[in-house]
Amino acid sequence: MVGLVANTSASSAYNSIREGIITGQYPPGARLHVHDLSKKLQIGPSPIREALNRLVSEGFVSQQDQRGFRVASLDLDDLDDLFDARCWANEAALRASIQRGNQDWEENLVLMLHRLRRAPRLIEVESGLRGAEWEKAHDEFHNALIGACGSSWMQNFCQRMSDAAARYRAVSRAVVVGQRGDEEEHIAIFEAAIARNEDKAVELLTNHLRCTRDLVVKSWKQ
């Protein structure tokens, strides 16, 4: 029972810290003090360390000898690398999903788009901060697009890259406000996918990812 509680605590700490990193609550380079996190999350130090070590292995956190933990840094070279990898993987997964998707896939995609459009877009207009409900709906829509690709490995890989990209979006949200018609972009991608137009759907999804990349770069140059 003790082991189960410890594992549950470590998982809870992992999920909380990971979400904080992805959403920008813990910015790149920020120190992650075990004691402070333990107090904030009301979880013991050992599960906190376990969670941080897991995040180190996934690239969200860095550790240097005895200097403790920090949120992993971000840089434009990595962003370009990530953009290329996301385009390659999502193209393959989307094409396969369009080819293999049945009525259940179409109905789920309709539902996920509906949820995304209904989710509150911003909880802080000036900063461009989006709430957890929108972020969840956004993830679910993109996952639904490739949900019929037939490969859980590919889906997990795309999700991991999406999480990495969310960190970049978090540091550039103020610039994005008023410059992004992402609802229209999602609708267009959906319509092309439902129409089984592979080339158009891939083109629109690639442009969607590129727009995110370009806005991040713009924010860093200001």
Secondary structure, DSSP 4 states (H G I P E B T S, - for coil): -HHHHHHHHHHHHHHHHHHHHHHTSS-TT-EE-HHHHHHHHT--HHHHHHHHHHHHHTTSEEE-TTS-EEEPP--HHHHHHHHHHHHHHHHHHHHHHHHH--HHHHHHHHHHHHHHHHS---SBTTTTBPPHHHHHHHHHHHHHHTTTSS-HHHHHHHHHHHHHHHHHHHTTHHHHTTS--HHHHHHHHHHHHHTT-HHHHHHHHHHHHHHHHHHHHHHHH-
